[in-house]
Amino acid sequence: MYSQLDLISRELEKNESLREFNRSKKFFYNAAYSLLNRRHIFTFYVPQKLYSRAELICRKIEDEINKPFTLEKLSEILYTDFLKYADSNDMHTIYHLLNSRDLAPKNVYQSDEVYDGVIAEEIRGYEAVHVSIKHNDALEGEYLLEDLAETYEHNLKLENILEVVFCKFVDDYRKKLIKNPLEKVLHYLE
């Protein structure tokens, strides 16, 4: 299982279901259209200090484009950029990038407050970021993790990829290690 949603298993189950129910072309085209346009929401955690810095980056981008720009959109762009990076690099390089940072601790605390019937969870000292990712992009990330598991023993999930690329970008931005960081993000908005 390479994410909380375990998309690979769901995809395999869906493919089996498609074979069983593929009685007409209309059903097939509707199912394909639905698959191409689906999105999934993933949650990952980042240190509060980097979260605050990322909000500042988003405000700078908002000033540049004159419309709202959220952490969620930044996360989606950074993930898309990572997938392009993964396409042009070997598994060894990708694995070392994904292990270049300490990940958020697994200790999730439940608060006593209930919101819409759900107990709020938090990781202390970290902020949650929610991002909506296209189905095929999320599936690509899970398959990448599955391919990595053939060579490296790991417990990485898609949420870890999101966390690493987000934190690495914000940290590199903070350290001024990225040339024209806003341009890197803005070219995805064109």
N, C-alpha and C positions, 0 to 999 in steps of 0.2 A: 504494500500500500504506500503510494508515494504522495498522497495529500489526504487531508481530512475527508475529501469527497470521493477518493478512490475512483477516479474517472476511468482508468483503464478497465477495471472490473465492470463498471457500469457500461462502458462502450462494448465490451465483449458480450455482456448480457443483451444489450440493445441489438447488436448484430445478429445474435441468435433469434431474438424476437422478430427482427425484420425478415429473416428467412422464413419464419413460421407464418407471418401475417402478410407477406408480400403477394397479395392476391391481385392487385391492380396497379397499373402505372401511376394512377392518381395518388394512391397511398404512398408509393415510393417517392414521388416528387414532393409531396407535402412533408414527408419525414426528412428528406434531404434538405429542404428549405429550412425546416425547423432546426436541424442540426447546425447548419451554417450560421444561423443568427442567434444561437443561444449564448448566454454568458453565465459565468459562475462567480459568486462572491467568496473571496478568500480573506482571512484575517491573519495578520502577522503583527508582531510587537517590535517596537524600536525604543531605544533609550530616550527618556524625556528630553535630554539635551539635544539630541539629533532631531527629534520630533519638532521641537521649537525652531531649530535652524531650518528645517524643511519648510515650515510654515512661512518663514521669511523668504525663502527661495520662491515659494508659490506667489507671495505678494509681489515680488520683483517681476515675475512672469506676467502676473495680472496687469501690472503697470505697463509692461511692454506690449501686450496684446489687447489691452483695454476691454477685457471681459474676465469673468471669474475663472480661476484655475485652482483646482483642489489637490490635496495630497493624494487622493485616489487617482486623479489623472496623471500626476507625476509618477506614481507607482506603476501604472499601466504602461506609460512610455518607457520607463526604465526596464520593465520586464520585456517589452518588445525589443528594446535595444540589446538586452541580454540574449534573447533568442537569435538575433542576427550575429552576435558575438560567438555564440555556441556553434552556429553553422560554419564559421570560418576558423574554428580552433579544435584541437584534439582533446580527447577525454581527459588526459593528464592535466592540461592547462585549465580546463573547466573545473575539474575536481579541486585543484589547488585554489582556484578563485573562490569556490563555494566553501572551502575550509579556511579561508584567510581571516575570518572574523569569529569571535565568540558569539554564539547565538543567544537569544533571550532565554532566560531560565525557564524550566518547565513548570515551576511552582505557580499554579494559578490559585488565586485567593477568591473565595466567594464572599460577596458582601451580604449583609443582612437585608439590604434593600431589594425589593422585587420590582422589575419594570415589565409591564404587560405580561405578568405571569412567569417571567424568566428571571432567575437569580443572576445578578450582575457578576461577571468574573473580571479579574484584573491580574496583571503581573506587576507587582509593586516596583516603581522606578521606571516603568515602561508605559508607553502609550500604544493603544491598538490602532492599526490602520486597516481599513477595509478597502478592498479593491475588486472591481468587476473586470473579469478577464474573459475574452472570447473562448468559447468551448475548444476550438481547435488549437489555440495557443496554450491553453491549460493542458490539454492532452499532450501537446508537444513537450511541455516541461516534464510531465510525468514519464513519458517515454525516455526522455533524456536521463532522468534519474534511474530508470530501469536499466538503461544501457550502462550507466556508471556502475551499477551494482554488479555487473558482469566482471568488472575489473577491480573495483574497490568495495570493501565492506563498508557500508554507510547506513545511517538512519535518517538521511536527508529527506525532506518533504518539499512540495512545491512552495509552501509557506516559507520555508527556509531560504529558497532561492529569492523570493520576494524580499525577505528581510535583508539578506546579504547585499543584493544589488542596490536596494534603497539606502541602507546604511553606508555602503561603500561610496555611493555617489555623494551623499550629503557630507560625509567625512572628507572625501577628496576635494569637494567644493570648499569646505571650511579651510582646508590646508592649502588651497589654491593650486592643486595638482592637476586640475582639468583646465585646458585652454578653452576659452569661450564656452563655459558651462551652460549659459542660457541658450546659446545658439544650438547646442546639442539637443536641448529639449524642444526649442521652437521649431526646428526643422521637421519634427514629427507632427506639428500642428498645421503645417501647410497643406 
